[in-house]
Amino acid sequence: MPDYGTARCDFPGGDAAQLYGSIRRIFDLPPETRVFLCHDYKAPGRDEYRWETTVTEQRQKNVHIHDGISEAEFVAMRTERDKKLSMPKLILPAVQVNMDAGRLPQFLKIPVDAF
């Protein structure tokens, strides 16, 4: 969401320059294009979850990448910020499942209270 920024790039296969290029391709779409997100962390000060934004809203208000932010600036910001983030609680099973196209391994047991 614009008030939360962009995804981190320090996971296996992550690349801030590639993320920048992908976002710029989205920014090239018509301004009214609706963008649906897979999840939202609720930025500080916002009480509700959101799942939809527009290209215009992202181009104007995204706190990490908006019109006027160069690739070099974005990569530097993302790299420095990612260094300070702790490992997410479910990163190991998430990476394992992502690397196998969403198939859960038979031995993976995720406790219900983990979510």
DRENTORKOL-3810 file (N, C-alpha, C; in nm, 4 decimals):
REM DRENTORKOL-3810
@n.u->0.0843; n.v->-0.1175; n.w->0.0000; ca.u->0.0000; ca.v->0.0000; ca.w->0.0000; c.u->0.0892; c.v->0.1245; c.w->0.0000
@n.u->0.0400; n.v->0.2315; n.w->-0.0553; ca.u->0.1240; ca.v->0.3514; ca.w->-0.0649; c.u->0.1783; c.v->0.4001; c.w->0.0695
@n.u->0.0983; n.v->0.3859; n.w->0.1760; ca.u->0.1435; ca.v->0.4348; ca.w->0.3060; c.u->0.2361; c.v->0.3376; c.w->0.3770
@n.u->0.2551; n.v->0.2184; n.w->0.3218; ca.u->0.3459; ca.v->0.1210; ca.w->0.3822; c.u->0.4714; c.v->0.0995; c.w->0.2977
@n.u->0.4621; n.v->0.1224; n.w->0.1683; ca.u->0.5797; ca.v->0.1128; ca.w->0.0830; c.u->0.5849; c.v->-0.0124; c.w->-0.0009
@n.u->0.7034; n.v->-0.0686; n.w->-0.0128; ca.u->0.7263; ca.v->-0.1812; ca.w->-0.1028; c.u->0.7756; c.v->-0.3036; c.w->-0.0272
@n.u->0.7776; n.v->-0.4140; n.w->-0.0962; ca.u->0.8242; ca.v->-0.5404; ca.w->-0.0393; c.u->0.9743; c.v->-0.5359; c.w->-0.0151
@n.u->1.0176; n.v->-0.6123; n.w->0.0831; ca.u->1.1605; ca.v->-0.6248; ca.w->0.1093; c.u->1.2237; c.v->-0.7130; c.w->0.0018
@n.u->1.3542; n.v->-0.7006; n.w->-0.0136; ca.u->1.4244; ca.v->-0.7714; ca.w->-0.1210; c.u->1.5393; c.v->-0.8573; c.w->-0.0706
@n.u->1.5392; n.v->-0.8875; n.w->0.0585; ca.u->1.6508; ca.v->-0.9626; ca.w->0.1146; c.u->1.6221; c.v->-1.1117; c.w->0.1276
@n.u->1.5150; n.v->-1.1582; n.w->0.0707; ca.u->1.4850; ca.v->-1.3007; ca.w->0.0711; c.u->1.5588; c.v->-1.3669; c.w->-0.0454
@n.u->1.5699; n.v->-1.4988; n.w->-0.0449; ca.u->1.6392; ca.v->-1.5660; ca.w->-0.1561; c.u->1.5814; c.v->-1.5245; c.w->-0.2919
@n.u->1.6674; n.v->-1.4826; n.w->-0.3794; ca.u->1.6261; ca.v->-1.4394; ca.w->-0.5125; c.u->1.5792; c.v->-1.2958; c.w->-0.5186
@n.u->1.5776; n.v->-1.2260; n.w->-0.4049; ca.u->1.5324; ca.v->-1.0871; ca.w->-0.4024; c.u->1.6301; c.v->-0.9949; c.w->-0.4724
@n.u->1.5782; n.v->-0.8916; n.w->-0.5368; ca.u->1.6628; ca.v->-0.7995; ca.w->-0.6115; c.u->1.5922; c.v->-0.6646; c.w->-0.6180
@n.u->1.6453; n.v->-0.5649; n.w->-0.5483; ca.u->1.5810; ca.v->-0.4335; ca.w->-0.5424; c.u->1.5727; c.v->-0.3672; c.w->-0.6795
@n.u->1.6739; n.v->-0.3839; n.w->-0.7624; ca.u->1.6698; ca.v->-0.3247; ca.w->-0.8972; c.u->1.5607; c.v->-0.3903; c.w->-0.9812
@n.u->1.5451; n.v->-0.5209; n.w->-0.9683; ca.u->1.4395; ca.v->-0.5900; ca.w->-1.0422; c.u->1.3021; c.v->-0.5454; c.w->-0.9919
@n.u->1.2868; n.v->-0.5283; n.w->-0.8612; ca.u->1.1605; ca.v->-0.4796; ca.w->-0.8060; c.u->1.1301; c.v->-0.3404; c.w->-0.8589
@n.u->1.2306; n.v->-0.2542; n.w->-0.8626; ca.u->1.2121; ca.v->-0.1189; ca.w->-0.9163; c.u->1.1602; c.v->-0.1257; c.w->-1.0602
@n.u->1.2234; n.v->-0.2079; n.w->-1.1422; ca.u->1.1800; ca.v->-0.2211; ca.w->-1.2816; c.u->1.0381; c.v->-0.2718; c.w->-1.2941
@n.u->1.0010; n.v->-0.3675; n.w->-1.2104; ca.u->0.8641; ca.v->-0.4210; ca.w->-1.2134; c.u->0.7631; c.v->-0.3143; c.w->-1.1741
@n.u->0.7953; n.v->-0.2378; n.w->-1.0712; ca.u->0.7045; ca.v->-0.1314; ca.w->-1.0284; c.u->0.6936; c.v->-0.0240; c.w->-1.1350
@n.u->0.8033; n.v->0.0102; n.w->-1.1988; ca.u->0.7978; ca.v->0.1117; ca.w->-1.3062; c.u->0.7085; c.v->0.0635; c.w->-1.4207
@n.u->0.7091; n.v->-0.0662; n.w->-1.4491; ca.u->0.6196; ca.v->-0.1193; ca.w->-1.5534; c.u->0.4736; c.v->-0.1000; c.w->-1.5124
@n.u->0.4443; n.v->-0.1194; n.w->-1.3846; ca.u->0.3079; ca.v->-0.0946; ca.w->-1.3359; c.u->0.2754; c.v->0.0540; c.w->-1.3477
@n.u->0.3717; n.v->0.1394; n.w->-1.3141; ca.u->0.3489; ca.v->0.2836; ca.w->-1.3230; c.u->0.3212; c.v->0.3295; c.w->-1.4656
@n.u->0.3619; n.v->0.2519; n.w->-1.5652; ca.u->0.3362; ca.v->0.2861; ca.w->-1.7051; c.u->0.1934; c.v->0.2542; c.w->-1.7487
@n.u->0.1188; n.v->0.1829; n.w->-1.6662; ca.u->-0.0208; ca.v->0.1514; ca.w->-1.6995; c.u->-0.1059; c.v->0.2778; c.w->-1.6872
@n.u->-0.2271; n.v->0.2771; n.w->-1.7445; ca.u->-0.3140; ca.v->0.3944; ca.w->-1.7322; c.u->-0.3350; c.v->0.4320; c.w->-1.5849
@n.u->-0.3408; n.v->0.5614; n.w->-1.5544; ca.u->-0.3484; ca.v->0.6083; ca.w->-1.4160; c.u->-0.4632; c.v->0.5492; c.w->-1.3349
@n.u->-0.5745; n.v->0.5225; n.w->-1.3983; ca.u->-0.6926; ca.v->0.4720; ca.w->-1.3266; c.u->-0.6884; c.v->0.3206; c.w->-1.3037
@n.u->-0.5845; n.v->0.2543; n.w->-1.3511; ca.u->-0.5740; ca.v->0.1085; ca.w->-1.3346; c.u->-0.5787; c.v->0.0713; c.w->-1.1875
@n.u->-0.6673; n.v->-0.0225; n.w->-1.1564; ca.u->-0.6788; ca.v->-0.0722; ca.w->-1.0199; c.u->-0.5710; c.v->-0.1777; c.w->-0.9959
@n.u->-0.5094; n.v->-0.1736; n.w->-0.8778; ca.u->-0.4046; ca.v->-0.2664; ca.w->-0.8400; c.u->-0.4509; c.v->-0.3382; c.w->-0.7130
@n.u->-0.4569; n.v->-0.4711; n.w->-0.7192; ca.u->-0.5002; ca.v->-0.5518; ca.w->-0.6057; c.u->-0.3782; c.v->-0.6171; c.w->-0.5410
@n.u->-0.3662; n.v->-0.6044; n.w->-0.4108; ca.u->-0.2501; ca.v->-0.6533; ca.w->-0.3378; c.u->-0.2794; c.v->-0.7869; c.w->-0.2718
@n.u->-0.1733; n.v->-0.8620; n.w->-0.2475; ca.u->-0.1928; ca.v->-0.9928; ca.w->-0.1850; c.u->-0.2042; c.v->-0.9831; c.w->-0.0341
@n.u->-0.1434; n.v->-0.8867; n.w->0.0295; ca.u->-0.1598; ca.v->-0.8692; ca.w->0.1736; c.u->-0.1235; c.v->-0.7264; c.w->0.2129
@n.u->-0.1670; n.v->-0.6876; n.w->0.3320; ca.u->-0.1458; ca.v->-0.5522; ca.w->0.3811; c.u->-0.1069; c.v->-0.5607; c.w->0.5280
@n.u->-0.0095; n.v->-0.4816; n.w->0.5674; ca.u->0.0366; ca.v->-0.4821; ca.w->0.7061; c.u->-0.0237; c.v->-0.3700; c.w->0.7900
@n.u->-0.1117; n.v->-0.2903; n.w->0.7357; ca.u->-0.1698; ca.v->-0.1725; ca.w->0.8013; c.u->-0.0595; c.v->-0.0792; c.w->0.8513
@n.u->-0.0373; n.v->0.0246; n.w->0.7785; ca.u->0.0626; ca.v->0.1237; ca.w->0.8175; c.u->0.0211; c.v->0.1904; c.w->0.9485
@n.u->0.1190; n.v->0.2381; n.w->1.0248; ca.u->0.0851; ca.v->0.3083; ca.w->1.1491; c.u->-0.0130; c.v->0.4220; c.w->1.1218
@n.u->-0.1148; n.v->0.4299; n.w->1.2062; ca.u->-0.2162; ca.v->0.5337; ca.w->1.1909; c.u->-0.3359; c.v->0.4923; c.w->1.1078
@n.u->-0.3294; n.v->0.3759; n.w->1.0451; ca.u->-0.4429; ca.v->0.3265; ca.w->0.9656; c.u->-0.5039; c.v->0.2076; c.w->1.0381
@n.u->-0.6354; n.v->0.2109; n.w->1.0567; ca.u->-0.7035; ca.v->0.1082; ca.w->1.1358; c.u->-0.7587; c.v->-0.0085; c.w->1.0548
@n.u->-0.7710; n.v->0.0082; n.w->0.9246; ca.u->-0.8320; ca.v->-0.0978; ca.w->0.8448; c.u->-0.7320; c.v->-0.1556; c.w->0.7448
@n.u->-0.7551; n.v->-0.2809; n.w->0.7101; ca.u->-0.6763; ca.v->-0.3432; ca.w->0.6043; c.u->-0.7271; c.v->-0.2935; c.w->0.4709
@n.u->-0.6363; n.v->-0.2835; n.w->0.3750; ca.u->-0.6731; ca.v->-0.2447; ca.w->0.2380; c.u->-0.6151; c.v->-0.3470; c.w->0.1426
@n.u->-0.6796; n.v->-0.3655; n.w->0.0304; ca.u->-0.6330; ca.v->-0.4630; ca.w->-0.0685; c.u->-0.6328; c.v->-0.4053; c.w->-0.2094
@n.u->-0.6736; n.v->-0.2800; n.w->-0.2230; ca.u->-0.6822; ca.v->-0.2197; ca.w->-0.3560; c.u->-0.6282; c.v->-0.0775; c.w->-0.3537
@n.u->-0.5587; n.v->-0.0417; n.w->-0.4597; ca.u->-0.5076; ca.v->0.0928; ca.w->-0.4795; c.u->-0.5153; c.v->0.1217; c.w->-0.6294
@n.u->-0.4612; n.v->0.2312; n.w->-0.6741; ca.u->-0.4565; ca.v->0.2623; ca.w->-0.8172; c.u->-0.3141; c.v->0.3006; c.w->-0.8553
@n.u->-0.2868; n.v->0.2984; n.w->-0.9836; ca.u->-0.1559; ca.v->0.3410; ca.w->-1.0323; c.u->-0.1311; c.v->0.4858; c.w->-0.9903
@n.u->-0.2312; n.v->0.5717; n.w->-1.0027; ca.u->-0.2153; ca.v->0.7124; ca.w->-0.9636; c.u->-0.1760; c.v->0.7255; c.w->-0.8171
@n.u->-0.2470; n.v->0.6529; n.w->-0.7296; ca.u->-0.2177; ca.v->0.6612; ca.w->-0.5868; c.u->-0.0746; c.v->0.6161; c.w->-0.5576
@n.u->-0.0312; n.v->0.5082; n.w->-0.6223; ca.u->0.1056; ca.v->0.4598; ca.w->-0.6020; c.u->0.2084; c.v->0.5609; c.w->-0.6523
@n.u->0.1843; n.v->0.6148; n.w->-0.7714; ca.u->0.2801; ca.v->0.7090; ca.w->-0.8309; c.u->0.2938; c.v->0.8356; c.w->-0.7482
@n.u->0.1854; n.v->0.8761; n.w->-0.6820; ca.u->0.1870; ca.v->1.0005; ca.w->-0.6053; c.u->0.2240; c.v->0.9818; c.w->-0.4586
@n.u->0.1847; n.v->0.8686; n.w->-0.3985; ca.u->0.1903; ca.v->0.8597; ca.w->-0.2527; c.u->0.2735; c.v->0.7451; c.w->-0.1946
@n.u->0.3278; n.v->0.6555; n.w->-0.2768; ca.u->0.4024; ca.v->0.5441; ca.w->-0.2186; c.u->0.5251; c.v->0.5977; c.w->-0.1456
@n.u->0.5392; n.v->0.5600; n.w->-0.0185; ca.u->0.6458; ca.v->0.6153; ca.w->0.0645; c.u->0.7853; c.v->0.5671; c.w->0.0242
@n.u->0.7961; n.v->0.4612; n.w->-0.0529; ca.u->0.9263; ca.v->0.4098; ca.w->-0.0961; c.u->0.9581; c.v->0.4402; c.w->-0.2416
@n.u->0.8586; n.v->0.4345; n.w->-0.3254; ca.u->0.8827; ca.v->0.4566; ca.w->-0.4684; c.u->0.7636; c.v->0.5305; c.w->-0.5270
@n.u->0.7912; n.v->0.6481; n.w->-0.5760; ca.u->0.6888; ca.v->0.7305; ca.w->-0.6399; c.u->0.7570; c.v->0.8088; c.w->-0.7514
@n.u->0.6815; n.v->0.8839; n.w->-0.8266; ca.u->0.7429; ca.v->0.9633; ca.w->-0.9329; c.u->0.8539; c.v->1.0491; c.w->-0.8739
@n.u->0.9689; n.v->1.0484; n.w->-0.9373; ca.u->1.0826; ca.v->1.1270; ca.w->-0.8923; c.u->1.1888; c.v->1.0466; c.w->-0.8194
@n.u->1.1605; n.v->0.9207; n.w->-0.7847; ca.u->1.2589; ca.v->0.8350; ca.w->-0.7176; c.u->1.3341; c.v->0.7561; c.w->-0.8248
@n.u->1.4650; n.v->0.7718; n.w->-0.8280; ca.u->1.5456; ca.v->0.7007; ca.w->-0.9272; c.u->1.5700; c.v->0.5564; c.w->-0.8829
@n.u->1.6135; n.v->0.4745; n.w->-0.9765; ca.u->1.6468; ca.v->0.3363; ca.w->-0.9436; c.u->1.7577; c.v->0.3319; c.w->-0.8381
@n.u->1.8600; n.v->0.4132; n.w->-0.8545; ca.u->1.9710; ca.v->0.4143; ca.w->-0.7585; c.u->1.9228; c.v->0.4527; c.w->-0.6187
@n.u->1.8358; n.v->0.5523; n.w->-0.6099; ca.u->1.7818; ca.v->0.5934; ca.w->-0.4795; c.u->1.7000; c.v->0.4811; c.w->-0.4165
@n.u->1.6155; n.v->0.4165; n.w->-0.4978; ca.u->1.5312; ca.v->0.3092; ca.w->-0.4460; c.u->1.6161; c.v->0.1910; c.w->-0.3991
@n.u->1.7122; n.v->0.1499; n.w->-0.4804; ca.u->1.7966; ca.v->0.0351; ca.w->-0.4451; c.u->1.8743; c.v->0.0650; c.w->-0.3168
@n.u->1.9273; n.v->0.1856; n.w->-0.3033; ca.u->2.0010; ca.v->0.2226; ca.w->-0.1824; c.u->1.9092; c.v->0.2191; c.w->-0.0602
@n.u->1.7897; n.v->0.2761; n.w->-0.0711; ca.u->1.6947; ca.v->0.2774; ca.w->0.0398; c.u->1.6544; c.v->0.1361; c.w->0.0787
@n.u->1.6178; n.v->0.0554; n.w->-0.0234; ca.u->1.5696; ca.v->-0.0801; ca.w->0.0026; c.u->1.6797; c.v->-0.1648; c.w->0.0656
@n.u->1.8027; n.v->-0.1517; n.w->0.0171; ca.u->1.9151; ca.v->-0.2297; ca.w->0.0686; c.u->1.9430; c.v->-0.1937; c.w->0.2146
@n.u->1.9494; n.v->-0.0652; n.w->0.2449; ca.u->1.9751; ca.v->-0.0219; ca.w->0.3826; c.u->1.8610; c.v->-0.0611; c.w->0.4756
@n.u->1.7395; n.v->-0.0427; n.w->0.4313; ca.u->1.6241; ca.v->-0.0766; ca.w->0.5157; c.u->1.6179; c.v->-0.2266; c.w->0.5424
@n.u->1.6402; n.v->-0.3055; n.w->0.4389; ca.u->1.6327; ca.v->-0.4509; ca.w->0.4545; c.u->1.7369; c.v->-0.5037; c.w->0.5526
@n.u->1.8525; n.v->-0.4394; n.w->0.5596; ca.u->1.9575; ca.v->-0.4820; ca.w->0.6534; c.u->1.9114; c.v->-0.4724; c.w->0.7982
@n.u->1.8176; n.v->-0.3825; n.w->0.8261; ca.u->1.7721; ca.v->-0.3563; ca.w->0.9629; c.u->1.6492; c.v->-0.4374; c.w->1.0023
@n.u->1.5895; n.v->-0.5083; n.w->0.9081; ca.u->1.4670; ca.v->-0.5836; ca.w->0.9371; c.u->1.5011; c.v->-0.7205; c.w->0.9955
@n.u->1.4224; n.v->-0.7628; n.w->1.0920; ca.u->1.4433; ca.v->-0.8962; ca.w->1.1482; c.u->1.3791; c.v->-1.0006; c.w->1.0573
@n.u->1.4189; n.v->-1.1252; n.w->1.0777; ca.u->1.3632; ca.v->-1.2336; ca.w->0.9977; c.u->1.2166; c.v->-1.2558; c.w->1.0379
@n.u->1.1258; n.v->-1.2617; n.w->0.9406; ca.u->0.9860; ca.v->-1.2885; ca.w->0.9726; c.u->0.9685; c.v->-1.4248; c.w->1.0387
@n.u->0.8684; n.v->-1.4353; n.w->1.1234; ca.u->0.8449; ca.v->-1.5563; ca.w->1.2019; c.u->0.8281; c.v->-1.6808; c.w->1.1136
@n.u->0.7626; n.v->-1.6679; n.w->0.9998; ca.u->0.7336; ca.v->-1.7849; ca.w->0.9156; c.u->0.8163; c.v->-1.7878; c.w->0.7871
@n.u->0.9329; n.v->-1.7206; n.w->0.7863; ca.u->1.0108; ca.v->-1.7130; ca.w->0.6629; c.u->1.0575; c.v->-1.8493; c.w->0.6129
@n.u->1.1027; n.v->-1.9355; n.w->0.7007; ca.u->1.1568; ca.v->-2.0637; ca.w->0.6537; c.u->1.0503; c.v->-2.1493; c.w->0.5854
@n.u->0.9334; n.v->-2.1717; n.w->0.6444; ca.u->0.8334; ca.v->-2.2476; ca.w->0.5702; c.u->0.7818; c.v->-2.1728; c.w->0.4468
@n.u->0.7752; n.v->-2.0392; n.w->0.4538; ca.u->0.7269; ca.v->-1.9632; ca.w->0.3387; c.u->0.8206; c.v->-1.9776; c.w->0.2194
@n.u->0.9511; n.v->-1.9639; n.w->0.2441; ca.u->1.0479; ca.v->-1.9793; ca.w->0.1349; c.u->1.0429; c.v->-2.1218; c.w->0.0807
@n.u->1.0338; n.v->-2.2178; n.w->0.1697; ca.u->1.0288; ca.v->-2.3583; ca.w->0.1286; c.u->0.9090; c.v->-2.3830; c.w->0.0368
@n.u->0.7940; n.v->-2.3307; n.w->0.0726; ca.u->0.6732; ca.v->-2.3504; ca.w->-0.0082; c.u->0.6829; c.v->-2.2706; c.w->-0.1386
@n.u->0.7334; n.v->-2.1469; n.w->-0.1318; ca.u->0.7464; ca.v->-2.0665; ca.w->-0.2534; c.u->0.8406; c.v->-2.1313; c.w->-0.3544
@n.u->0.9467; n.v->-2.1916; n.w->-0.3052; ca.u->1.0438; ca.v->-2.2535; ca.w->-0.3956; c.u->0.9864; c.v->-2.3779; c.w->-0.4640
@n.u->0.8786; n.v->-2.4317; n.w->-0.4081; ca.u->0.8164; ca.v->-2.5501; ca.w->-0.4671; c.u->0.6780; c.v->-2.5161; c.w->-0.5235
@n.u->0.6656; n.v->-2.3945; n.w->-0.5762; ca.u->0.5437; ca.v->-2.3511; ca.w->-0.6457; c.u->0.4171; c.v->-2.3663; c.w->-0.5615
@n.u->0.4279; n.v->-2.3414; n.w->-0.4320; ca.u->0.3111; ca.v->-2.3430; ca.w->-0.3453; c.u->0.2720; c.v->-2.4777; c.w->-0.2891
@n.u->0.3455; n.v->-2.5821; n.w->-0.3251; ca.u->0.3137; ca.v->-2.7149; ca.w->-0.2703; c.u->0.3729; c.v->-2.7292; c.w->-0.1309
@n.u->0.2890; n.v->-2.7702; n.w->-0.0372; ca.u->0.3358; ca.v->-2.7908; ca.w->0.0994; c.u->0.4110; c.v->-2.9228; c.w->0.1095
@n.u->0.5276; n.v->-2.9225; n.w->0.1730; ca.u->0.5973; ca.v->-3.0491; ca.w->0.1955; c.u->0.5190; c.v->-3.1323; c.w->0.2965
@n.u->0.5262; n.v->-3.2613; n.w->0.2843; ca.u->0.4494; ca.v->-3.3491; ca.w->0.3717; c.u->0.4904; c.v->-3.3347; c.w->0.5171
@n.u->0.6155; n.v->-3.2996; n.w->0.5432; ca.u->0.6623; ca.v->-3.2918; ca.w->0.6805; c.u->0.6405; c.v->-3.1551; c.w->0.7443
@n.u->0.5915; n.v->-3.0571; n.w->0.6683; ca.u->0.5727; ca.v->-2.9238; ca.w->0.7207; c.u->0.4510; c.v->-2.9176; c.w->0.8105
@n.u->0.4709; n.v->-2.8751; n.w->0.9311; ca.u->0.3629; ca.v->-2.8579; ca.w->1.0264; c.u->0.3688; c.v->-2.7130; c.w->1.0758
@n.u->0.2691; n.v->-2.6346; n.w->1.0439; ca.u->0.2634; ca.v->-2.4970; ca.w->1.0902; c.u->0.1563; c.v->-2.4886; c.w->1.1982
@n.u->0.1934; n.v->-2.4479; n.w->1.3193; ca.u->0.0941; ca.v->-2.4384; ca.w->1.4267; c.u->-0.0143; c.v->-2.3371; c.w->1.3917
@n.u->-0.1349; n.v->-2.3649; n.w->1.4278; ca.u->-0.2478; ca.v->-2.2774; ca.w->1.3986; c.u->-0.2250; c.v->-2.1390; c.w->1.4567
@n.u->-0.1659; n.v->-2.1285; n.w->1.5742; ca.u->-0.1464; ca.v->-1.9988; ca.w->1.6371; c.u->-0.0347; c.v->-1.9160; c.w->1.5726
@n.u->0.0308; n.v->-1.9700; n.w->1.4719; ca.u->0.1355; ca.v->-1.8966; ca.w->1.4015; c.u->0.0782; c.v->-1.7860; c.w->1.3143
@n.u->-0.0502; n.v->-1.7967; n.w->1.2817; ca.u->-0.1108; ca.v->-1.6985; ca.w->1.1911; c.u->-0.1774; c.v->-1.5912; c.w->1.2670
END
